[in-house]
Amino acid sequence: MTTPDPTSPLDALPGAPPEPVFPSAPAPPDGVVPPGSVPLDYGRFRDEPMELYRELLRDHGPVVPVLLDGKIPVWTVLGYREVVRVTTDPNRFARDSRRWHSWHLVPPDWELTTFVGYRPTMLFSEGADHQRRSEAICDGLASVDQFELRAQCERVADQLIDTFAGSGRADLVAEYASQIPLRVVTRLYGLDDTEAAAIQDDSLHLTGNDAPIALQKMQTRMEALIKRVRENPDQVNVAAHLVSHPAGLTDDEIINDLLGSIYAVQQPTSDLIGNALRLMLTDERFAITLSGGRRSVGQALNEVLWEDTPVPFWIGRWAAEDTMLGGRRIRKGDCLMLGLAAANADPDVRPDFHSGAGGNQAHMAFSHGKHGCPPAAREIAEVIATAAIEVLLDRLPDVTLSVPADELEWHVTLMMRGVAALPAEFTPAHLH
């Protein structure tokens, strides 16, 4: 897609970092709520998501008009083929949320504001601008040395395990899985341990009333990082790579894109680690090889990406023109929410869901297309998750859950799904 022309309403809408933009234009069309819209059953989504997806697919087809919070209309794309079509056609299904005609229905405290309020990051950019910025961030992530990345992951994992190894007990989510991704990634970007810890603390407050303050703190820390990199251009890190990239990114572009990637990596990767540990500690197919079966770690991660994907939905795309999708009439300005977990279970492409995914990696857990998770970012996430699990099992080979598996609870939002806690016990171990 080309950059919006000067006469477009989009061009007249300014970005305003760090606050998201909530435009009043374009005006909503008549009958903004599609007929037959289904209120999303949040209880079933939380407790039995796969059954809900299959029911919606059976009763309404691969593209379903859904009401979020009872009144916000979105098209939920559940079919695998339809998700592929949306994600590979950025001309028709665009990323700039300022296209949405239903902002007037969105309450100021909506839980998805962080994801849909326009900010001048690569995530919301389109056309030539997105291509330029995407190439830069992809090149920056691809510049990460895989051996150094693995070594960094192992160092962080060992440091965390040292804090609880002697006690014989730990919550492997709060004390381990949730702590690892940002500690690793922020170091790759060029932040020291103190700055990385501060960024991690700030990231915990990116929802709710403290979000603007937390985001401003993170932005200030990133501004200091970029200033330091420009003053010392010989550094070897992702930030330095972006500063010197031939795309000629401005400081604001680099800061916004690094902040966007930090937010994108933390919770999904944390949930990937936690969900895979849950699987390995509760499923006998993995438990029998816990103490020595390194191959099973990769199998567990792939199964989680198919069946317990950390990002069940992704909002969104906005129709740039009237079109048809899955037999539905989509109107210009409509919002589409990608059902990534539902696509993974689509019976048209996976008729025997319970047979397992095996080595098949054609899942939608990382989305797809130009606005999907970049290949280099996927590799980093998988290296972090693999190292985290392998180091834990090496250090604590007899680790088991300290509560029955059916007592484990999940933290679930539309955009995130992960096991909330993993109370575990093991033989107290010496520090590394």
Phi, psi and chi 1 to 4 in degrees:
 res  aa     phi    psi   chi1   chi2   chi3   chi4
   1 MET       -  139.1  170.3  173.1 -171.1      -
   2 THR   -80.4  160.4   58.4      -      -      -
   3 THR   -61.8  137.3  -56.6      -      -      -
   4 PRO   -51.3  138.2  -26.5   34.4      -      -
   5 ASP   -73.3  163.8   66.4   74.8      -      -
   6 PRO   -61.2  -21.1  -23.0   34.0      -      -
   7 THR   -89.9   -3.7   62.7      -      -      -
   8 SER   -71.2  143.0  165.6      -      -      -
   9 PRO   -57.5  -29.8  -21.3   30.7      -      -
  10 LEU   -60.6  -39.4  -78.0  176.9      -      -
  11 ASP   -67.1  -24.9 -165.3   65.0      -      -
  12 ALA   -86.2   -6.2      -      -      -      -
  13 LEU   -96.5  113.6  -65.7  170.2      -      -
  14 PRO   -77.1  148.1   30.3  -35.5      -      -
  15 GLY   -79.5  151.4      -      -      -      -
  16 ALA  -141.9   69.1      -      -      -      -
  17 PRO   -67.4  146.8   26.3  -32.8      -      -
  18 PRO   -89.1   -2.6   32.6  -35.5      -      -
  19 GLU   -76.3  138.9  -68.1  -63.7  -40.0      -
  20 PRO   -69.6  156.5   25.5  -33.9      -      -
  21 VAL   -95.3  128.8  173.7      -      -      -
  22 PHE  -119.9   86.1  -58.1  105.9      -      -
  23 PRO   -74.4  154.1   28.0  -34.4      -      -
  24 SER   -94.1   -7.5   57.2      -      -      -
  25 ALA  -118.2  152.9      -      -      -      -
  26 PRO   -76.3  158.3   28.9  -36.0      -      -
  27 ALA   -65.6  140.6      -      -      -      -
  28 PRO   -67.7  144.9   24.6  -33.6      -      -
  29 PRO   -72.4  166.6   28.0  -34.5      -      -
  30 ASP   -63.2  140.7  -66.2  -25.8      -      -
  31 GLY    62.7   54.7      -      -      -      -
  32 VAL   -63.1  -25.9   67.7      -      -      -
  33 VAL   -89.6  116.9  177.7      -      -      -
  34 PRO   -60.6  141.8  -22.3   32.9      -      -
  35 PRO   -60.6  144.3   18.2  -28.6      -      -
  36 GLY    79.2   13.7      -      -      -      -
  37 SER   -62.0  141.9  -67.6      -      -      -
  38 VAL  -108.9  121.1 -179.0      -      -      -
  39 PRO   -61.4  131.0  -21.1   33.0      -      -
  40 LEU   -67.7  128.3 -178.5   65.5      -      -
  41 ASP   -83.7   94.1 -171.6  -28.0      -      -
  42 TYR   -65.0  -33.0  -76.3   84.2      -      -
  43 GLY   -63.3  -46.2      -      -      -      -
  44 ARG   -70.4  -34.9  -67.5 -168.0   63.2 -160.1
  45 PHE   -60.1  -38.0  169.2   68.3      -      -
  46 ARG   -74.0  -42.0 -179.5 -176.4   64.6 -109.5
  47 ASP   -97.1  -31.8  -62.0  -28.8      -      -
  48 GLU  -144.9   63.2   47.3 -179.9   25.1      -
  49 PRO   -60.5  -43.2   21.9  -33.0      -      -
  50 MET   -63.4  -39.2  -70.2  -57.1  176.0      -
  51 GLU   -64.4  -39.0  -71.1   77.9    4.3      -
  52 LEU   -64.0  -44.8  176.3   60.8      -      -
  53 TYR   -60.4  -46.1  -56.5  149.5      -      -
  54 ARG   -63.6  -38.1  -66.7 -170.0 -171.0   97.5
  55 GLU   -65.6  -44.4 -177.5  177.8  -58.1      -
  56 LEU   -63.3  -42.0  -71.3  170.6      -      -
  57 LEU   -62.4  -43.6  -82.7  163.2      -      -
  58 ARG   -65.9  -42.7 -177.2 -166.2   68.1 -138.7
  59 ASP   -89.3  -24.7  -63.7  -16.9      -      -
  60 HIS  -128.5   -9.8  -58.0  -80.8      -      -
  61 GLY    93.2 -174.8      -      -      -      -
  62 PRO   -76.4  -13.9   28.2  -35.3      -      -
  63 VAL  -130.1  117.2 -179.7      -      -      -
  64 VAL  -122.1  129.8 -175.8      -      -      -
  65 PRO   -75.7  118.4   27.5  -31.1      -      -
  66 VAL  -121.7  146.7  167.0      -      -      -
  67 LEU  -105.4  118.1  -62.8  176.3      -      -
  68 LEU   -87.6  138.9  -57.4 -177.9      -      -
  69 ASP    52.2   28.4  -67.9  -16.0      -      -
  70 GLY    80.8   -9.1      -      -      -      -
  71 LYS  -147.9  -11.9   65.6  177.3 -178.2  179.7
  72 ILE   -94.3  112.5  -57.7  172.6      -      -
  73 PRO   -83.4  129.9   30.8  -32.8      -      -
  74 VAL  -140.6  154.6  -58.0      -      -      -
  75 TRP   -91.6  120.3  -68.9  100.0      -      -
  76 THR   -94.0  118.4  -59.4      -      -      -
  77 VAL   -94.9  108.2 -173.8      -      -      -
  78 LEU  -103.4  -25.9  -57.6  175.4      -      -
  79 GLY   -77.4  140.3      -      -      -      -
  80 TYR   -58.9  -49.3 -171.4   98.2      -      -
  81 ARG   -63.8  -36.6  -66.3 -178.4 -179.4   87.4
  82 GLU   -70.1  -37.1  -73.1   72.2   22.3      -
  83 VAL   -63.2  -41.8  169.0      -      -      -
  84 VAL   -60.7  -43.4  170.1      -      -      -
  85 ARG   -62.9  -45.6 -176.5 -174.2  164.8 -164.2
  86 VAL   -62.5  -43.7  169.8      -      -      -
  87 THR   -78.0  -14.0   54.0      -      -      -
  88 THR  -106.5    8.8   54.2      -      -      -
  89 ASP  -129.5   71.1 -170.1   -5.2      -      -
  90 PRO   -68.5  -16.0   25.5  -34.6      -      -
  91 ASN   -67.7  -37.6  -70.3  -19.1      -      -
  92 ARG   -95.4  -35.5 -168.0  168.1  -78.8  115.4
  93 PHE  -117.5   93.5  -56.6  104.9      -      -
  94 ALA   -93.5  174.1      -      -      -      -
  95 ARG  -109.1  -16.8 -168.8   64.9 -175.7   90.8
  96 ASP   -75.7  113.8 -167.6  -40.8      -      -
  97 SER   -71.5   -9.7   64.1      -      -      -
  98 ARG   -70.8   -6.0  -66.0  173.3  -64.2  178.6
  99 ARG   -76.0  -17.4  -62.1  176.7 -177.8  -84.5
 100 TRP   -66.7  132.4 -161.3    8.1      -      -
 101 HIS   -90.8   -0.6   54.1   51.1      -      -
 102 SER  -112.1   21.8  -66.7      -      -      -
 103 TRP   -59.7  -28.1  -80.4  111.8      -      -
 104 HIS   -65.6  -15.4   63.6  -64.6      -      -
 105 LEU   -95.2   -6.0  -61.2  176.0      -      -
 106 VAL   -90.0  121.5  176.0      -      -      -
 107 PRO   -72.3  153.3   25.6  -32.4      -      -
 108 PRO   -63.7  -23.7   20.0  -31.1      -      -
 109 ASP  -103.4   24.2   58.6  -11.5      -      -
 110 TRP   -61.2  138.9 -166.5   36.5      -      -
 111 GLU   -65.5  -22.1   65.9  169.8  -41.6      -
 112 LEU   -97.4    9.3  -60.7 -176.4      -      -
 113 THR   -54.8  -41.2  -67.8      -      -      -
 114 THR   -57.7  -30.9  -59.1      -      -      -
 115 PHE   -93.1  -22.3  -58.8   97.7      -      -
 116 VAL  -114.8  -19.5  -61.4      -      -      -
 117 GLY   -66.8  120.0      -      -      -      -
 118 TYR   -59.5  132.5  172.8   83.3      -      -
 119 ARG  -134.2  152.1  -69.5 -172.8  175.7   90.5
 120 PRO   -77.8   54.7   28.9  -35.3      -      -
 121 THR  -103.2  169.5   70.5      -      -      -
 122 MET   -58.8  -30.2 -177.4 -173.9   71.0      -
 123 LEU   -60.3  -31.5  -65.2  176.0      -      -
 124 PHE  -104.2   -0.1  -69.5  101.6      -      -
 125 SER   -79.4  161.6   61.7      -      -      -
 126 GLU  -138.9  163.8  -62.8  177.5   -1.5      -
 127 GLY    58.2 -137.9      -      -      -      -
 128 ALA   -63.0  -35.1      -      -      -      -
 129 ASP   -64.2  -44.0 -177.3   45.2      -      -
 130 HIS   -65.1  -41.2  178.5  -95.5      -      -
 131 GLN   -59.6  -45.0 -178.4   71.2   18.8      -
 132 ARG   -63.5  -47.6  178.9  178.9   65.3   89.8
 133 ARG   -72.6  -37.1  -64.7  172.7   70.8  170.4
 134 SER   -63.9  -42.9  175.7      -      -      -
 135 GLU   -60.8  -39.8  -73.2  178.8   -2.9      -
 136 ALA   -65.5  -48.7      -      -      -      -
 137 ILE   -68.8  -36.2 -164.6   72.5      -      -
 138 CYS   -64.1  -43.1  -71.6      -      -      -
 139 ASP   -64.1  -40.0  -71.3  -12.1      -      -
 140 GLY   -62.3  -44.9      -      -      -      -
 141 LEU   -68.9  -36.5  -64.6  175.5      -      -
 142 ALA   -68.6  -19.1      -      -      -      -
 143 SER   -75.4  -10.2   72.1      -      -      -
 144 VAL   -66.4  127.4  172.4      -      -      -
 145 ASP   -71.6  120.7 -177.7  -83.4      -      -
 146 GLN   -64.4  -34.0  -66.2  -67.8  -56.7      -
 147 PHE   -70.0  -40.5  -66.5  103.5      -      -
 148 GLU   -67.3  -38.0  176.0   56.1   30.6      -
 149 LEU   -60.0  -48.5  171.1   61.5      -      -
 150 ARG   -61.2  -43.0  172.0   74.4 -168.5 -152.9
 151 ALA   -63.3  -40.2      -      -      -      -
 152 GLN   -63.3  -43.1 -176.3   69.8  -97.4      -
 153 CYS   -59.7  -43.8  -65.6      -      -      -
 154 GLU   -65.8  -38.6  -68.2  176.1   -8.3      -
 155 ARG   -63.6  -46.5  -76.4 -165.6  -67.4  -88.9
 156 VAL   -63.3  -44.7  170.1      -      -      -
 157 ALA   -60.9  -44.6      -      -      -      -
 158 ASP   -62.6  -42.2  -83.3  -36.2      -      -
 159 GLN   -60.4  -41.9  -69.8  167.6   -0.2      -
 160 LEU   -68.6  -44.2  -70.5  168.9      -      -
 161 ILE   -62.8  -35.3  -66.6  170.6      -      -
 162 ASP   -58.5  -26.9  -77.1  -14.2      -      -
 163 THR   -74.7  -19.7   65.3      -      -      -
 164 PHE  -131.7   -2.6   55.8   74.2      -      -
 165 ALA   -58.7  -36.9      -      -      -      -
 166 GLY   -76.1  -13.2      -      -      -      -
 167 SER   -86.8  -23.1   68.7      -      -      -
 168 GLY    80.7    2.3      -      -      -      -
 169 ARG  -145.4  149.2  -53.5 -178.4   68.9   86.5
 170 ALA  -168.0  155.3      -      -      -      -
 171 ASP   -94.8  109.5  175.8   -4.7      -      -
 172 LEU   -73.2   -5.9  -62.0 -179.8      -      -
 173 VAL   -90.6  -61.3  172.4      -      -      -
 174 ALA   -64.7  -39.5      -      -      -      -
 175 GLU   -93.4   -6.9  -62.2  176.5   67.0      -
 176 TYR  -138.8  -72.9 -168.6   64.4      -      -
 177 ALA   -57.9  -41.3      -      -      -      -
 178 SER   -74.1  -14.2   67.6      -      -      -
 179 GLN   -92.1  -18.0  -59.1  -68.9  -41.2      -
 180 ILE   -81.8  -50.7  -67.8  175.6      -      -
 181 PRO   -55.5  -51.4  -27.4   36.7      -      -
 182 LEU   -68.1  -33.7  -84.5 -169.8      -      -
 183 ARG   -61.7  -34.9  -68.2 -169.7 -175.6 -145.1
 184 VAL   -78.6  -51.4  172.8      -      -      -
 185 VAL   -65.9  -41.6  169.3      -      -      -
 186 THR   -65.4  -29.6   49.6      -      -      -
 187 ARG   -68.6  -38.9  -73.9  165.4  172.4   76.8
 188 LEU   -61.5  -32.8  -62.8  178.2      -      -
 189 TYR   -74.6  -22.5  -70.8  173.7      -      -
 190 GLY   119.0    7.6      -      -      -      -
 191 LEU   -86.2  146.3  -64.1  166.1      -      -
 192 ASP   -83.9  179.9   61.6   27.9      -      -
 193 ASP   -61.0  -41.5  -70.5   -5.5      -      -
 194 THR   -65.7  -44.5  -59.6      -      -      -
 195 GLU   -65.2  -39.4  -66.8  167.7  -38.3      -
 196 ALA   -62.6  -42.0      -      -      -      -
 197 ALA   -64.0  -39.0      -      -      -      -
 198 ALA   -66.7  -41.9      -      -      -      -
 199 ILE   -61.2  -42.3  -73.8  -82.3      -      -
 200 GLN   -62.1  -42.7  177.5  142.6    5.0      -
 201 ASP   -63.6  -43.1 -177.8   64.5      -      -
 202 ASP   -60.9  -38.8  -65.9  -24.8      -      -
 203 SER   -64.7  -22.9   72.5      -      -      -
 204 LEU   -71.1  -13.0  -60.3  175.9      -      -
 205 HIS  -113.6   23.3  -58.0  -76.9      -      -
 206 LEU   -82.3    0.4  -76.9  177.8      -      -
 207 THR  -123.2  153.6   57.5      -      -      -
 208 GLY    91.6 -167.1      -      -      -      -
 209 ASN   -68.1  -24.4  -65.4  -27.1      -      -
 210 ASP   -86.1   -0.9  -66.1  -25.5      -      -
 211 ALA   -57.3  -47.1      -      -      -      -
 212 PRO   -60.1  -40.5  -24.6   35.5      -      -
 213 ILE   -67.1  -43.9  -64.3  174.2      -      -
 214 ALA   -62.2  -42.7      -      -      -      -
 215 LEU   -65.0  -38.4 -171.3   59.4      -      -
 216 GLN   -65.2  -39.4 -176.9   59.3   60.5      -
 217 LYS   -62.2  -44.4  -73.1 -178.3  178.6  178.9
 218 MET   -63.5  -40.5  -66.4  175.1   72.7      -
 219 GLN   -63.9  -41.1 -178.5  157.4  -24.1      -
 220 THR   -62.5  -40.4  -61.4      -      -      -
 221 ARG   -65.9  -38.1  -61.4 -175.0 -155.0  -75.9
 222 MET   -70.0  -36.0  -76.8  -61.4  173.1      -
 223 GLU   -60.3  -41.4  -71.8  170.3   -7.6      -
 224 ALA   -65.3  -37.9      -      -      -      -
 225 LEU   -62.7  -48.0  169.6   63.8      -      -
 226 ILE   -65.0  -38.5  -59.3  -54.1      -      -
 227 LYS   -60.9  -42.6  179.8 -179.9  178.7 -178.2
 228 ARG   -65.2  -38.9 -171.0  164.0   66.9 -123.4
 229 VAL   -67.1  -40.8  167.4      -      -      -
 230 ARG   -67.3  -31.1  -70.3 -158.6 -179.4  -81.8
 231 GLU   -77.9  -22.9  -68.4  172.5  -10.9      -
 232 ASN  -131.6   76.0  -59.4  -82.7      -      -
 233 PRO   -68.6   -8.1   24.8  -33.5      -      -
 234 ASP   -84.7    1.9  -65.7  -26.7      -      -
 235 GLN   -64.7  152.1  -63.3 -178.4   48.6      -
 236 VAL  -115.9   97.9  179.8      -      -      -
 237 ASN  -163.0  174.4   53.3   53.0      -      -
 238 VAL   -64.1  -41.1  172.8      -      -      -
 239 ALA   -61.1  -43.7      -      -      -      -
 240 ALA   -63.4  -37.3      -      -      -      -
 241 HIS   -63.6  -40.3 -166.6   94.0      -      -
 242 LEU   -68.8  -39.0  -66.9  176.7      -      -
 243 VAL   -61.5  -36.8  164.7      -      -      -
 244 SER   -96.5    2.5   62.1      -      -      -
 245 HIS   -66.8  141.9 -164.5  -85.3      -      -
 246 PRO   -64.2  -11.1   16.2  -29.0      -      -
 247 ALA   -65.4  -16.9      -      -      -      -
 248 GLY    66.6   44.9      -      -      -      -
 249 LEU   -66.0  142.0  -59.7  179.3      -      -
 250 THR   -77.9  164.6   66.8      -      -      -
 251 ASP   -59.4  -41.2  -74.3    2.5      -      -
 252 ASP   -61.9  -40.9  -77.0  -14.8      -      -
 253 GLU   -64.3  -43.6  -72.8  175.4  -30.9      -
 254 ILE   -63.1  -46.4  -65.3  171.6      -      -
 255 ILE   -61.5  -47.4  -69.6  165.3      -      -
 256 ASN   -64.1  -38.8  -81.6  -52.3      -      -
 257 ASP   -73.7  -35.9  -70.4  -14.4      -      -
 258 LEU   -66.3  -41.8  -73.7  178.2      -      -
 259 LEU   -63.0  -42.1  -74.4  173.9      -      -
 260 GLY   -62.0  -39.9      -      -      -      -
 261 SER   -72.3  -32.2   63.3      -      -      -
 262 ILE   -63.3  -44.8  -77.1  176.2      -      -
 263 TYR   -65.8  -38.1 -167.6   79.3      -      -
 264 ALA   -69.8  -28.8      -      -      -      -
 265 VAL   -87.1  -32.5   74.9      -      -      -
 266 GLN   -64.3  -67.4  167.6   58.0   14.9      -
 267 GLN   -68.1  -43.7 -164.0   61.3   49.3      -
 268 PRO   -60.0  -41.0  -27.2   37.2      -      -
 269 THR   -72.1  -38.7  -51.8      -      -      -
 270 SER   -58.4  -44.9  170.3      -      -      -
 271 ASP   -69.0  -33.4  -73.9  -21.2      -      -
 272 LEU   -61.2  -45.0  177.0   59.4      -      -
 273 ILE   -63.6  -49.6  -62.8  168.1      -      -
 274 GLY   -63.7  -43.3      -      -      -      -
 275 ASN   -65.8  -36.6  -65.8   -3.3      -      -
 276 ALA   -70.2  -39.9      -      -      -      -
 277 LEU   -62.5  -41.4  -78.1  171.6      -      -
 278 ARG   -58.2  -45.9 -177.8 -155.4   66.7   83.2
 279 LEU   -60.4  -45.9  177.0   63.5      -      -
 280 MET   -69.7  -26.2  -62.3 -174.7   73.0      -
 281 LEU   -92.5   -5.8  -66.2  172.4      -      -
 282 THR  -123.0  -15.8   59.4      -      -      -
 283 ASP  -107.3  122.8 -168.9  -47.7      -      -
 284 GLU   -63.7  -21.1   61.5 -178.0    9.1      -
 285 ARG   -63.6  -28.2  -66.7  173.2  -58.7  147.0
 286 PHE  -101.1  -32.8  -63.4   95.8      -      -
 287 ALA   -61.6  -33.1      -      -      -      -
 288 ILE   -68.9  -14.7   58.4  174.2      -      -
 289 THR  -118.8   17.6   60.4      -      -      -
 290 LEU   -56.4  -43.8  -96.5 -176.8      -      -
 291 SER   -77.4  -14.4   59.4      -      -      -
 292 GLY  -146.1   -3.2      -      -      -      -
 293 GLY   -90.5   74.5      -      -      -      -
 294 ARG   -59.8  -31.3  -74.5 -179.8  178.5  -89.5
 295 ARG   -60.7  -30.5 -177.7 -179.0  173.6 -153.8
 296 SER   -69.0  -20.5   68.2      -      -      -
 297 VAL   -64.0  -46.9  173.3      -      -      -
 298 GLY   -62.4  -39.0      -      -      -      -
 299 GLN   -64.4  -41.9  -67.9  171.2  -27.3      -
 300 ALA   -63.8  -43.6      -      -      -      -
 301 LEU   -62.5  -42.5  -71.2  169.6      -      -
 302 ASN   -65.9  -38.9 -166.1   53.6      -      -
 303 GLU   -65.4  -39.7 -173.5  162.5  -37.6      -
 304 VAL   -63.9  -42.0  163.2      -      -      -
 305 LEU   -62.9  -29.0  -70.0  169.0      -      -
 306 TRP   -82.5  -45.7  -88.1  104.6      -      -
 307 GLU  -111.8  -21.5  -59.3  179.8   17.4      -
 308 ASP  -131.4   46.7  -80.7  -38.7      -      -
 309 THR   -55.0  132.3  176.0      -      -      -
 310 PRO   -64.3  -20.7  -25.2   36.3      -      -
 311 VAL  -120.9   88.1 -177.1      -      -      -
 312 PRO   -68.5  -36.6   21.2  -30.6      -      -
 313 PHE  -128.0  153.1  -74.5  111.7      -      -
 314 TRP  -134.6  122.4 -173.7 -101.3      -      -
 315 ILE  -110.3  123.9 -171.0  169.0      -      -
 316 GLY  -167.6 -165.3      -      -      -      -
 317 ARG  -126.1  155.4  -61.1  -67.6 -169.6  -84.5
 318 TRP  -128.8  128.4  -73.1  -91.5      -      -
 319 ALA   -64.2  124.7      -      -      -      -
 320 ALA   -84.2  -11.6      -      -      -      -
 321 GLU  -160.2  165.0   58.8 -172.7   54.0      -
 322 ASP   -65.0  139.2  -69.6   -7.4      -      -
 323 THR  -159.3  178.5 -171.3      -      -      -
 324 MET  -118.1  142.8  -65.0  -67.1  -65.7      -
 325 LEU  -149.7  123.5  178.5   69.3      -      -
 326 GLY    56.2   33.8      -      -      -      -
 327 GLY    80.1    6.1      -      -      -      -
 328 ARG  -108.5  147.3  -58.5  -77.7 -166.9  169.6
 329 ARG   -87.6  114.1 -179.1 -168.1  172.6 -156.5
 330 ILE  -100.5  129.2  -50.3  -62.9      -      -
 331 ARG  -101.0  152.4  -65.6 -168.7  -65.1 -174.5
 332 LYS   -52.9  130.3 -178.7  177.8 -179.7  178.8
 333 GLY    91.4   -7.0      -      -      -      -
 334 ASP   -67.3  148.8  -77.9   -2.6      -      -
 335 CYS   -98.0  137.5  177.6      -      -      -
 336 LEU  -118.8  132.4  -63.6   96.9      -      -
 337 MET  -110.0  122.3 -176.0  167.5   68.7      -
 338 LEU   -80.4  120.2  -54.4  178.8      -      -
 339 GLY   -88.1   82.4      -      -      -      -
 340 LEU   -66.3  -43.3  -54.8  179.2      -      -
 341 ALA   -68.0  -39.4      -      -      -      -
 342 ALA   -64.0  -41.1      -      -      -      -
 343 ALA   -61.1  -37.5      -      -      -      -
 344 ASN   -62.2  -27.5  -76.1  -14.7      -      -
 345 ALA  -103.5    8.0      -      -      -      -
 346 ASP   -58.5  117.8 -175.9  -13.2      -      -
 347 PRO   -65.0  -18.3   20.5  -30.9      -      -
 348 ASP   -68.8  -28.4  -77.8  -10.4      -      -
 349 VAL  -112.6  -12.8  -64.8      -      -      -
 350 ARG  -142.7   72.8 -163.1  174.0  171.7 -158.2
 351 PRO   -62.4  -33.0   18.7  -30.1      -      -
 352 ASP  -109.7   75.6 -171.2    3.9      -      -
 353 PHE   -59.1  -36.4  179.9   77.2      -      -
 354 HIS   -76.0   -6.0  -65.8  -71.7      -      -
 355 SER   -78.6   -8.5   66.6      -      -      -
 356 GLY    90.6  164.4      -      -      -      -
 357 ALA   -92.9  -17.1      -      -      -      -
 358 GLY    58.4 -134.2      -      -      -      -
 359 GLY   -92.9    6.5      -      -      -      -
 360 ASN   -65.7  124.9 -174.0  -13.4      -      -
 361 GLN  -116.3   22.4  -63.7 -175.1    3.2      -
 362 ALA   -89.0   32.5      -      -      -      -
 363 HIS   -75.3  168.8   54.2   73.7      -      -
 364 MET  -105.2   15.8  -76.0  -69.4  169.2      -
 365 ALA   -59.4  -30.2      -      -      -      -
 366 PHE  -101.8   16.7  -66.0  112.6      -      -
 367 SER    62.8 -154.5 -169.0      -      -      -
 368 HIS  -162.1  159.9 -173.1   66.4      -      -
 369 GLY    79.7 -169.3      -      -      -      -
 370 LYS   -63.7  -28.3  -68.7 -177.3  177.3 -179.4
 371 HIS  -100.2    8.8  -83.5  -78.6      -      -
 372 GLY   -77.1  174.6      -      -      -      -
 373 CYS   -62.4  125.1 -177.3      -      -      -
 374 PRO   -59.0  146.5  -20.8   32.1      -      -
 375 PRO   -52.0  -41.3  -27.9   35.2      -      -
 376 ALA   -64.9  -36.5      -      -      -      -
 377 ALA   -68.4  -38.4      -      -      -      -
 378 ARG   -61.1  -44.2  -57.9  179.9 -165.7 -172.0
 379 GLU   -61.9  -41.6  -67.5  174.0    4.0      -
 380 ILE   -63.1  -45.1  -71.1  173.5      -      -
 381 ALA   -60.7  -42.2      -      -      -      -
 382 GLU   -71.2  -35.7  -69.0  174.8  -12.3      -
 383 VAL   -64.4  -44.8  168.7      -      -      -
 384 ILE   -60.1  -48.0  -68.2  172.6      -      -
 385 ALA   -65.0  -44.4      -      -      -      -
 386 THR   -62.3  -47.2  -58.9      -      -      -
 387 ALA   -62.9  -42.4      -      -      -      -
 388 ALA   -58.7  -45.0      -      -      -      -
 389 ILE   -72.1  -43.4  -62.8  170.7      -      -
 390 GLU   -64.6  -41.8  -70.3 -176.1  -11.8      -
 391 VAL   -64.3  -42.2  170.8      -      -      -
 392 LEU   -60.6  -45.5 -179.5   76.8      -      -
 393 LEU   -70.7  -31.3  -61.0 -177.3      -      -
 394 ASP   -67.3  -43.5  -77.4  -14.1      -      -
 395 ARG   -76.4  -36.1  -66.6  -79.3  -54.6  -86.4
 396 LEU  -127.4   70.3  -50.9  172.6      -      -
 397 PRO   -65.8  -20.5   22.1  -33.2      -      -
 398 ASP  -103.4   21.0   63.2  -12.1      -      -
 399 VAL   -61.3  134.8   61.5      -      -      -
 400 THR  -139.9  161.5   59.0      -      -      -
 401 LEU   -69.7  144.5  -72.6  179.0      -      -
 402 SER   -99.6    4.4   56.8      -      -      -
 403 VAL  -133.4  157.2  -61.1      -      -      -
 404 PRO   -60.9  145.7  -23.1   33.4      -      -
 405 ALA   -58.1  -35.1      -      -      -      -
 406 ASP   -75.8   -2.5   58.6    7.1      -      -
 407 GLU   -94.6   -6.5  -68.5 -175.2   10.1      -
 408 LEU   -67.1  141.3  -65.6  176.1      -      -
 409 GLU  -114.6  160.5  -62.9 -177.7   -4.9      -
 410 TRP  -116.0  143.8  -64.9   78.3      -      -
 411 HIS   -95.3  125.8   72.6   78.7      -      -
 412 VAL  -134.5  125.4 -178.6      -      -      -
 413 THR  -128.0  174.6   67.9      -      -      -
 414 LEU   -57.6  -33.8  -82.2  173.2      -      -
 415 MET  -101.4   -9.5  -55.7  -80.3  -78.8      -
 416 MET  -141.5  139.6  -56.7  -70.0  170.7      -
 417 ARG  -144.0  119.8  178.6  179.0  176.2   83.6
 418 GLY  -155.2  156.8      -      -      -      -
 419 VAL   -65.8  134.1   63.5      -      -      -
 420 ALA   -77.1  -32.7      -      -      -      -
 421 ALA  -155.3  149.1      -      -      -      -
 422 LEU  -131.2   78.7  -77.1  172.9      -      -
 423 PRO   -64.4  124.1  -15.8   29.4      -      -
 424 ALA  -133.8  158.7      -      -      -      -
 425 GLU  -136.4  156.5   56.5 -170.7   16.9      -
 426 PHE  -165.7  166.8   42.9   84.8      -      -
 427 THR   -68.3  125.7  -59.2      -      -      -
 428 PRO   -51.5  135.3  -26.8   35.9      -      -
 429 ALA  -118.8  157.3      -      -      -      -
 430 HIS   -72.3  156.7  -63.9  -63.9      -      -
 431 LEU   -66.0  151.2  -61.1 -174.7      -      -
 432 HIS   -70.1      - -169.4  -91.2      -      -
